[in-house]
Amino acid sequence: MEQKDDIYYIEKVKAGQTNYFSYIVERYQDIVFSIAMKVLKNREDAEEMAQESFIKAYKSLHTFKGTAKFSTWLYRITYNNCISEVRKRKMHFASTDDVQIADEAEEMNLDGIPEENRAQAIKAAMDKLPEDEYTLILLYYFEEQSIEEISKVTKLSESNTKVKLYRARKKLYTILNELMKDELYTIL
């Protein structure tokens, strides 16, 4: 359904009805901003980069073939723009090792966290993750992107994406446990 809706609006924009692009911006602005924010770590820079990503997507819309999800294509633009900006500033961005470990994805069990605190605890824990791990968790769990789609966005191999996602989940789980211990300690 998502792909059909996106394609409908993309075709309208390509046909000259540019006002339909506002639908795309509205639909994806939060996730684009979130990716930019995590990589750039500065609200103003992230807002600017999100805007630039949408402008670049708009100008390049004619190159979108529809072979992948539009969201994957847009996230790739955003991620690349952010990484380019980081490199321009000569900031250190950790490169990835091409580790070949075949671990199947496992679901995170958050049943131990009270439902009313779950979203807040997850957000707090995710904010403590490095940008590459944050992006993997965000795309996989919150944007429901497949391993294949995530590997296209991050330019990692599928096996490396699985490994890094597995490690990010473990780290997120550890951080959540620590946060919950601290919260329990405060209550007692």
C-alpha positions as CSV (number, residue, x, y, z in Angstrom):
1,M,0.0,0.0,0.0
2,E,2.8,2.4,0.9
3,Q,4.6,1.9,-2.4
4,K,1.3,2.4,-4.4
5,D,0.6,5.7,-2.5
6,D,4.1,7.0,-3.0
7,I,4.2,6.0,-6.7
8,Y,0.9,7.8,-7.2
9,Y,2.2,11.1,-5.8
10,I,5.6,10.7,-7.5
11,E,3.9,10.3,-10.9
12,K,1.8,13.4,-10.2
13,V,5.0,15.4,-9.4
14,K,6.7,14.0,-12.5
15,A,3.7,15.1,-14.6
16,G,4.2,18.7,-13.4
17,Q,1.8,18.8,-10.4
18,T,4.6,19.8,-8.0
19,N,2.2,20.6,-5.1
20,Y,1.9,16.8,-4.7
21,F,5.5,16.7,-3.4
22,S,4.2,18.2,-0.1
23,Y,2.5,14.8,0.6
24,I,5.9,13.1,0.4
25,V,7.6,15.7,2.6
26,E,4.8,15.4,5.2
27,R,5.0,11.6,5.2
28,Y,8.7,11.3,5.6
29,Q,9.9,14.4,7.3
30,D,10.1,12.9,10.8
31,I,12.3,9.9,9.8
32,V,14.5,12.0,7.5
33,F,15.0,14.5,10.3
34,S,15.7,11.8,12.8
35,I,18.4,10.2,10.6
36,A,20.0,13.6,10.0
37,M,19.8,14.5,13.7
38,K,21.5,11.3,14.8
39,V,24.3,11.6,12.3
40,L,24.9,15.3,12.6
41,K,24.1,15.7,16.3
42,N,22.9,19.2,15.9
43,R,19.3,20.3,15.5
44,E,19.9,23.2,13.1
45,D,22.3,21.2,10.9
46,A,19.8,18.3,10.9
47,E,16.9,20.5,9.9
48,E,19.0,22.0,7.1
49,M,20.2,18.6,5.9
50,A,16.6,17.2,6.0
51,Q,15.5,20.1,3.8
52,E,18.4,19.6,1.5
53,S,17.6,15.9,1.2
54,F,14.0,16.7,0.2
55,I,15.3,19.2,-2.4
56,K,17.8,16.7,-3.8
57,A,15.0,14.1,-3.9
58,Y,12.7,16.5,-5.7
59,K,15.3,17.4,-8.3
60,S,16.3,13.8,-8.8
61,L,12.8,12.4,-8.8
62,H,13.1,11.6,-12.5
63,T,15.8,9.1,-11.7
64,F,13.7,7.1,-9.3
65,K,12.9,3.9,-11.1
66,G,10.6,2.3,-8.6
67,T,12.6,-0.9,-8.3
68,A,13.1,-0.3,-4.6
69,K,10.8,1.4,-2.1
70,F,10.7,5.2,-2.4
71,S,11.4,5.4,1.3
72,T,14.6,3.4,0.9
73,W,15.7,5.7,-2.0
74,L,14.9,8.8,0.2
75,Y,16.7,7.5,3.3
76,R,19.7,6.7,1.1
77,I,19.8,10.3,-0.1
78,T,19.5,11.6,3.5
79,Y,22.2,9.3,4.8
80,N,24.6,10.1,2.0
81,N,24.1,13.8,2.4
82,C,24.7,13.6,6.2
83,I,27.8,11.4,5.8
84,S,29.1,13.9,3.1
85,E,28.6,16.7,5.5
86,V,30.4,14.9,8.3
87,R,33.3,14.3,6.0
88,K,33.4,17.9,4.9
89,R,33.8,18.9,8.5
90,K,36.5,16.3,8.8
91,M,34.7,14.7,11.7
92,H,35.5,11.1,12.4
93,F,32.9,8.6,11.2
94,A,33.6,5.1,12.2
95,S,33.9,2.8,9.2
96,T,32.5,-0.7,9.2
97,D,34.4,-3.9,9.1
98,D,33.0,-6.5,6.7
99,V,32.4,-9.2,9.3
100,Q,30.8,-12.3,8.0
101,I,28.8,-13.8,10.8
102,A,25.5,-15.4,9.9
103,D,23.2,-14.7,12.8
104,E,19.5,-14.7,12.2
105,A,17.6,-11.6,13.4
106,E,16.1,-12.0,16.8
107,E,13.2,-9.9,18.1
108,M,13.7,-7.7,21.1
109,N,11.6,-8.6,24.1
110,L,10.5,-5.5,25.9
111,D,7.9,-7.1,28.1
112,G,9.8,-6.3,31.2
113,I,9.3,-2.5,30.7
114,P,6.0,-1.1,31.8
115,E,4.0,-0.1,28.7
116,E,3.5,3.5,29.9
117,N,7.3,3.9,30.2
118,R,8.3,1.8,27.1
119,A,8.4,4.5,24.5
120,Q,10.3,6.9,26.8
121,A,12.8,4.2,27.8
122,I,13.4,3.1,24.2
123,K,14.0,6.7,23.1
124,A,16.4,7.4,25.9
125,A,18.3,4.2,25.2
126,M,18.4,4.8,21.4
127,D,19.8,8.3,22.0
128,K,22.8,6.7,23.7
129,L,23.6,4.5,20.6
130,P,26.2,5.6,18.0
131,E,24.7,7.1,14.8
132,D,25.2,4.0,12.7
133,E,23.6,1.7,15.2
134,Y,20.8,4.2,15.9
135,T,20.1,4.3,12.1
136,L,19.9,0.5,11.8
137,I,17.5,0.1,14.8
138,L,15.4,3.0,13.5
139,L,15.1,1.7,10.0
140,Y,14.5,-1.9,11.0
141,Y,12.1,-1.6,13.9
142,F,10.4,1.8,13.4
143,E,10.4,2.1,9.6
144,E,10.1,-1.7,9.1
145,Q,12.7,-1.8,6.4
146,S,14.1,-5.2,5.4
147,I,17.7,-6.1,5.8
148,E,18.1,-5.8,2.0
149,E,16.7,-2.2,2.1
150,I,18.8,-1.2,5.0
151,S,21.9,-2.5,3.3
152,K,21.1,-0.3,0.3
153,V,20.7,2.7,2.6
154,T,23.9,2.2,4.6
155,K,25.9,0.6,1.7
156,L,26.8,-2.4,4.0
157,S,26.6,-5.9,2.8
158,E,23.4,-7.8,3.9
159,S,25.5,-10.0,6.2
160,N,27.2,-7.0,7.7
161,T,23.9,-5.3,8.1
162,K,22.6,-8.4,10.0
163,V,25.7,-8.4,12.2
164,K,25.6,-4.7,13.0
165,L,21.9,-4.9,13.7
166,Y,22.4,-7.8,16.0
167,R,25.1,-5.9,17.9
168,A,23.0,-2.8,18.0
169,R,20.1,-4.7,19.5
170,K,22.4,-6.2,22.1
171,K,23.8,-2.8,23.0
172,L,20.3,-1.3,23.1
173,Y,19.1,-4.1,25.3
174,T,22.1,-3.5,27.7
175,I,21.4,0.2,27.8
176,L,17.7,-0.4,28.5
177,N,18.6,-2.8,31.3
178,E,20.9,-0.1,32.8
179,L,18.2,2.6,32.5
180,M,15.6,0.3,34.1
181,K,18.0,-0.5,37.0
182,D,18.6,3.2,37.5
183,E,14.8,3.8,37.4
184,L,14.2,1.1,39.9
185,Y,16.9,2.4,42.1
186,T,15.3,5.9,42.0
187,I,11.9,4.4,42.9
188,L,13.2,2.4,45.9
